[in-house]
Amino acid sequence: MASEKPLAAVTCTAPVNIAVIKYSYTLARVYGVESDLSEVARRGSGSACRSLYGGFVEWQMGEQADGKDSIARQVAPESHWPELRVLILVVSAEKKLTGSTVGMRASVETSPLLRFRAESVVPARMAEMARCIRERDFPSFAQLTMKDSNQFHATCLDTFPPISYLNAISWRIIHLVHRFNAHHGDTKVAYTFDAGPNAVIFTLDDTVAEFVAAVWHGFPPGSNGDTFLKGLQVRPAPLSAELQAALAMEPTPGGVKYIIVTQVGPGPQILDDPCAHLLGPDGLPKPAA
């Protein structure tokens, strides 16, 4: 069985996953291996197999007992949906009480909902998600993303003893997203949560500025206001009185540590520009600027 994840999660790649991706890709280039590397990467980290391709990637469950056909395939390249934006709302960088691997093992052993989900829910949702991506159907994509994230975390709670990856700020972000969409009478923003409290937000380029203003209102930064937004530039936008009233939430200063604004990107690449390298000529990490 492929490791359980919400369907549209964008992995905030953990250090172990980065290492698996890096070594799998690099060694393949050194030794001239041309075969599918996702199966090799999956042996080290399930999530890593998805990151060997750019764009929109499906991790196939497979049917073989040894898992060799549990591989990733690209549904569409990164250029397919240029308007799509991804915002990572960092809530906590602390170590999780229950690690992903330990949690998944416990869910497999104790959660009836996990088996029902794998057998009766996920296959149809995977096909529908691929359709949403191919047709760039954002409202359907967004609703399916949120529903699947919710069910994934219901599976965590169905595990015994129960696992709770979301915290109070995570739930406030969920409520903010639903109130934002209700105000507009349309599904303009979606959330998904992996095995942790940090939110991954999907929206389109023309909605980013207003949603960031809503997050800024709900979770005003402390002394890091000038570094609260990282990544792609976002033009400042005022928060209308109508939307502020619709959000109906008291601000929680510092609830969101910072926001990373990004978009769908490519897979591993060879960097020919020395200025883009993280290591210096001596092979050691470059000092921070």
N, C-alpha and C positions, 0 to 999 in steps of 0.2 A: 504494500500500500504506500502510495506517495505520502509524504509528510503533510499533515493538515495545515493549511494556511487559508486566510480569506482570499477570495478569488483575485481581487484587483489590488492586492497589497503591493506596494513598492517597498522593497526591502531596504531598510536602513542598515546596510551591510555591516555585520559584526566583524571584528578583527579576524576571527577564525575563517569566516567566509572569504574575506579579502585574500587571506593567505592561500586558501584552496584555489581560488580563481587565478591568482597570480602565478602560482607554481604550475598548475595544470596548463595554462596558456603558454607560459614561458618555456617549460620543458618540451611541449609539443613543437614549438618553433625551433628550438635548438636541435631536436632530433628529427625534424621534418615529418612529424605525424600529421596526417591529413584526415584522420577519422573523426567521428563525432566525439567531442571532448566532454559533453554534458554528462554522459554516463560515468566518466572517470571522476569528474568534479563532484557528482552526487554521492560518491562513496565517502568523500570527506565531509561534505555538508550538502544537505538537500537543497537549501536555498541557493547555494553557489551554482548549481547547474543552470538555473534560470539566468544568471548574470553573465554567462559566456556569450550571450547574444544581445544585440541592441534592440531597441524598439519594444514591441509588445510580445511577450513570450509566454507560452503555455507549458507548464510542467505536466507531462502525461503520466498517469498513474502506472500504466503498464499492466501486464498480466502474468509475466513469468515469476516463479517463486524466488529466483535469485535477484530479481529487480533490474536485470540488465536492460529491459525495455522501458524502464522508468526514466525517460529522458526529456529534455526540453526541445521545443521547436518554436521558431519565430512565427507569430501570427501576422505581423505587419512590421515594416521597418520604422525607425524613429521619425522619418520624414512623412509618415502617413497622416498624422494628425497634428499639424504644427501649432494649432491654437490651444492644445491641451496643456495645462499647467499643473504642477504638483507642488504643494506647499507642505513642508514638514514642520509641525508644531511641536517643538521639543518641550516636554513637560518635566522630564526627569532623566538624569544620566546615571542614576544610582543602579547598582546591580539588582537584578530581579530576585525576589525571594524563591521563585521556582524557575529554573532554567527551561528553555524551550524543549530540549531533548528529554529531560526528566519529565516535564509536563506532558509531552506527547505520549511517552511510554505509559504514564498513569492513565491518560485518556483512553488509549487503546485497550488497556486492561479492565477499565471500570465504567466507561461511558457507553450506554446503549445508543445514545443520540449520535455518537461519532460513527458507529457502524451504519445506522440508518442514513445519516448524512452522506457517507461515502457511497453507499449503494443506491440510494433513491433520490438524492437531491443534487449532489455535485455534478454528475454527468450532464444533466440537462442544463444546469447553470453554466457549465463550461462552454457548451455549444452556444448558448444565448450570449455569453460574454464575448465570444469570438465574433458573433454577428454584430453586436453593438460596436465593437472596435472597427470592423471592416466598413460598416455603414456610418461611422462617426455619429452614432445616435447617443448624444450625451445624456438626455434625461433617463433613458433606459439603462445606460451604462452606470449612471450615478445611483439610481435606485437599487440596482442589483448589487452594486459594490457595498452599499450600506447594509442591505438585508443580509448579505453573506457575512460581512464582518460581525453583525449582531449574532448570527447563528453560530459562528466560530466561537465567540465568547460564551454563548449559551452552552456549547459543548464543554468549555473549560469549567463552567459552573456545574455541569452534569458529572464531571469527574469526581471521584471520591478518594480522599478528601478534595473538596472543591478548590479550584484555582481561580484567582481573581487578578487579572493583569491590569485592568482599568482602575484608575483612582478617581477621586472626586473631581479633579480638573478635567480628566477625560470625559466624564459625564457632562460637565458644563459645556465642553466643546461640542458634544453631540447635540445638546439642547440648542446651542447657538446656531448650529447648522440647520436644524429643522425650523427654527424660528425665522432664520434668514430666508430659507426657501418659501416658507408660508407667507412671509411679507411680500415676496415677489409673485406668489401664485404660480411658481414654476420651480423645477428642480435645477438649481443653478450651481449647487455645491454638493459634494459628497465627502464623507469621511470613511476611513478604514483604519483599523488598529491591528497590528500584528501582536505578537506575544509580549506586550509591554504597554505603557500608558501613553506613549507619544502618538499623536494623530498624524495621519497622512491625508491630506485634503486634495481632491481633484476638482478642478474648475476650468473654465475657459479664460483666455487672456483678457477679454473685456470685463470680467467679473473680479479679477484679482484685486484691483485697487480698493473697491468697495468692501470686499470681504476682509482684506487686511485692516481696513479702518474699523470694521466690526470687531475683529480680534483685539485690536489695539484698545478699543473701548472696553471690552470685556475683561481683558487681561493686560492692563497698562504696565509697560516695562518700568523697572526701577531706575538704577543709575546707568543702565546700558541702553538707553533710548537711541543712541546714535549707532549702535551695533545690533539692534533688535531684529532688523531685516538683513539677511545674508543671501547671497546668490544673485539672481537676476534683479535688475532694478525695477522698482515699482513706483509709479508716479503717485504723489500724494493725492488723496481724495477725501473730501469731508464726509462725515457721517450724518445723514439727514435726521432731522428730529423724528420723522415718522419711523425710520428703521430703528433708531435708538429706542423708541417706545415699544416697537414690536419685539425687540430682543428681550426686554423686561428682565434684565439681570443686573444685579449689583456688581460693580467691577471687583475683580480679584487681582490686586497688584502682584506681579511676579508669578502668576499662575503658569503662564507660558514663558519659558526662559528666553527663547528666540525662535524666529521663523526662517527656514531655509526655502527660498523660492527657486524652483528649478523646472525642468521640463523633461520629456522623454529623451533619452540619450542613447549613444552607441554602446557596444560592448567593449571588451579590452582592445587596446590599440598600442602599437609601437610608437613611441614618441621620438621623433627625429630632431626636435628642437631642444637643445640643452637647457634653454631657459624654462622649459616646461617640466624638467625633471625635479624630483624631490630630493635626489641625492647629488652630492657634489662630486668632483673628479676623484676625491679620495674614497668614494663609496659610502661616506657617512651622510646622515640627514643634513640638509642645509639648515642654517640657523633661521629662526622665524624672523620675518621682516619687521 
